[in-house]
């Protein structure tokens, strides 16, 4: 669950906008669960809005970074450590690692 929530956050940060259907298919969970995760991310401070309709979707502010979320350098290091030691190595893990490293560089 936690990995999926983090992956959704990174995907939104990368794309800016996506749909619940796309996320549900990608992570093999229900759209209802996607909306629960989006609500959770929003409650944690992620600037996410949902727009209904044909051109709608789940949108995050394009200028948002983890630094805006007030994560400390130690917390970003911890997330980076988790991703690097995650037993399942796939493209999403590698993308997460690169994003965390970019956010880490902002503290330098």
Residue pairs with C-beta under 8 A, 6 or more apart in sequence:
3 86
4 27
4 29
4 37
5 37
5 40
5 41
6 79
6 96
7 27
7 92
7 96
8 23
8 27
8 34
8 37
8 38
8 41
9 41
9 46
9 60
10 95
10 96
10 99
11 18
11 23
11 26
12 18
12 46
12 48
12 58
12 59
12 60
13 60
13 64
13 65
13 99
14 95
14 99
16 59
16 60
16 62
17 57
17 58
17 59
17 60
18 57
18 58
19 56
19 57
19 58
20 31
20 34
20 35
20 38
20 57
20 58
21 31
23 34
23 58
24 30
24 31
24 33
24 34
27 34
34 58
35 50
38 48
38 50
38 58
41 48
42 48
44 69
45 69
45 70
46 60
46 64
46 69
47 60
47 61
47 64
47 68
48 58
48 59
48 60
49 58
49 59
50 56
50 57
50 58
50 59
51 57
51 59
65 103
65 106
66 76
66 100
66 103
67 103
67 106
67 107
71 79
71 103
73 104
73 107
76 100
76 103
76 104
76 107
77 104
79 100
80 97
80 100
80 101
80 104
83 93
83 96
83 97
83 100
84 97
86 93
